[in-house]
Amino acid sequence: MQPQPWTPPPPPPPPRWIIDSRVKAPSAVPPAVLWIALLTGLLAALLLRDGIGVNLLLTALPAALAAGVAAVVRGRRPRPWTLVWAVTALGLLLVPALRDAGWPAFLAVLGFFVVGSLALHGGRRWPGVLLGGLGVWASVVPGLGWALRGLRERTARNRQRWLPMAKAVVVAVVLLLVFGALFAGADAAFADLLGDVVPDMTLGDFPVRVLLFALGVLGALAAAYTAAAPRRFDRVKIKPGRARGRAEWALPLVVLAVLFAVFNAVQLTVLFGGYQKVLAETGLTYAQYARQGFWQLLIVTLLTIGVIGLALRWAPRGTDRDRLLVRSVLGAICVLTLVVVASALRRLELYVGAYGLTRMRISVAGIELWLGLLIVLIMAAGVFGARWLPRAVVASAAVGFLAFGLAGPDALIAEQQVTRYENTGRIDLVYLQDLSADAVPALDRLPEPQRSCALELMAHDLRGGGDPWYATSLGESRARSVLAARPADADDACLRAGLGQYRIELP
């Protein structure tokens, strides 16, 4: 008997959530999507090599247009939340166009990808909102295959139509390059105009620009494919937690609420003027008292949100009395947590008053404020229903990123430090030197030689021609104008300022 040939075992089936969220593949790719994807790639290759600024928005707009065309061809109509996500995503790209600081720009770009993906997928429930914010990345390979299939089909059918057009495009590009170079050599004014409009490209940039072109095309195709065939993550089923008995569920939470109440009673005493007694008993200064507790209270807020989420999963829900119990206990914990948030922010205020504002401190203040907003949203969901809560949480985070970036945290830090110097004579010039160009207008208020010392490194970085217009932020342009009007005289500025005496404690 002949032995049977070995056959590999069949691959394991994909996870259930992938099967549940699948939809029918889209039909042939619309020609407009292919052209728009090509335009997106060209813009990425031409504009993104020199840095970030308004070029990110200019590159994202045609990709959004490709997604819109694909959705309309597939028969999808924009819903109110789709428009909210789309406008918010594009609005986030205003941050690198307006602000020079890299860290708010990074958060804004990250938020753009998440919110933009959510605009393409939609979603109401937690699976739809959370997975929809990441789902566009799964469309990169299918989107490329979709485009290649469409190209093969159209090439076979319309060879006589597109080949003359392709030749005409190549001839037009060659003519522009040849005559543009000749005119630039013939007239210096025209050469300057051409240099301001057209990116300066060299042979060494070619590999990078090819990569950017590919990323732009793939991004536009992924967005269009997702818009044409978005995964339905709302279909993913989440198994509810096993409901607990009233005593088993409520006892730990009641004990936690009592602990919160005792702690908050102490905090309210301190907030309303009991600092002197507390500090006398502990031997701490205002700043030490604030620094000692802020981080612990931030962690308490985070853990409380997690506890509320688990409590809702295991909450008794069989009768109206059960639902009243859940609302009462969790509502009390939410109210007490808001007092913890207020106490944490008050401690941070004391800390900033003693040591000044920094990037770390303004960031954690923003996080604490957002956590407090989450508590308020959870309380509102307990009263009005929780159907809207997933989208409200993501929307609040996206709007927070946008507001944080547009506010200009580096400018706020510089403004607070300068005001503090005017009131106390204390300033951290070493820290201010590391801020971005957004801080220049505020630091320009300092007297000499502190002003030149603080602006020395920024003036050095901004010296020269700078980046092209599409990769230059408004903050950098304003800084150049300020330093052009009043240059920073860095010769021995820091030495004459007695830099050592301005060094203060950082976290």
C-alpha positions, 0 to 999 in steps of 0.5 A: 500500500502506497503511503499517502503524501503529507499535506500540511494542516489547514490554517487556523480560522481567524478570530471571531471578531474579524469574521464578524466585522467583514463586509463584501469587497468593493467593486472596481476602483473608480478612475478618479480614486486612482488619479487622486491617489497619484496626486496624493503621492506627488504632493507627499514626494514634493512637500514632505521631504523638508519638514512638517507644516501646512504640507501635512494638511495639503497632502491629507486633503486629496486623500480625504477626497479619494475616500469621499469619491469611493464612498459616494460611488459605493452608495455611502452617505455621510452621517453627522458623526462622520462629518464630525470625525472628518472635520476634527481629523483635518483640524488636527493637522492645523497644529503643525501648521500653526505651532513649531513645537514638535510634541503637540504636533506629534499628538495632533498627527497621532490623533489625525490617524485615529480620528480619520480612521474612525471617520471612515469606519463609523461606529457607536459601540465600544468595539466600533469606536476603539477598533474603528480608530485603528482599522485603516491600517488593515486596508493598506494591502487590500487597497493596493490590490484593489488598485492593481486589479482596477488598473489591469482591467482598465488597461486591457479595455482602454489601452488606446485611450490612456496611452496617448494621455500618458504620452501627453503628460510625459511630454508636458512634464519634460517641457516644463522642466526644460523651459522652466530651467531656461527661464530661471537662468535668464531672469533672477526674479523668475528664479527666486519665484520658482525657488519659492514655489517649487521644492529644491530637489537633488539627486540624493533626495530621490530615494526619500521622495520615492518612499514618500510618493509610495506612502502617499499613494498607499495612504490614499488607496487605504483611505478610499478602500476603507471608505468603500468597504469599512469593517463593521466593528460594531458587530463584534460581540462582547460577552457581558460580565456575570452579574454579582449579588447586591452585597457582593458588588456593593460592599467593596465600593461602599468601603471605597466611597467612605475612604474617598469621603474621609480623604476629601474631607481633609482636602476640603479643609486644606483647600479652604485655608487649613494649609498652615496647620497641615504644613506645621504638623508635617514640616513640609513647604507648600511646594513639597506638600503639592509635589508629594501628593499630585502624582498619587492623586493622578493615579487615584483618578486613573484607577477609579475610572478602571474600577468604575468600568469593572463595576459596571461590568459586574453590576447587578441589573435584574430589577429597578432596585438593582439599577438604582443601587448601581447609580447611587453607589457609582454616582457617589464615587464619581462625585468624590473623584471630582473632588480628588481631581480638584485637589490634584489640580490645586496641588499642581497649582502650588507646585507651578507657583513654586517652581514654574510651568514645564512641559511635564507639568502642563501635560499632566494638568491636561491629562487630569482635566480630561480625566475629570471630564471623563468622570462627568461624562460617566455621570451623565451617561448614568442619567441619560443613558450610555449609548453616546458615551463611546463616541463622546469619550473619543471626541473629547480626547480629539478635541483635547489634542486639538485645543492643547496644540492650538493653545501653544504649550511652549508659549504658555510655559514661556509666558508663565515663566516670564510673569513669574520672573517679573514678580519674583526675580526667579527664572530657569533660563536653561530650561527656557532655552530648550523651548521651541520658536513658539516661546519667542514672543513671550521671551522677548519681554525679558530684560537684557541680558536674560532675554538674549540668554534665553533666546540664544539657541533659538536664534541660532536654530532660526538663523539662515534661510529656513525651511520652505513656506509649506514646511514652516509653521506660523510660530516659526515665522513669528519668531523670525520676525521678532528676532529680525526686529530685535536680534539676540545678542548672545555674546557672553549674555548668559555669563553676564546674566549670572545663569547659575543663580537662575537654575531651579529644581526640575522634576 
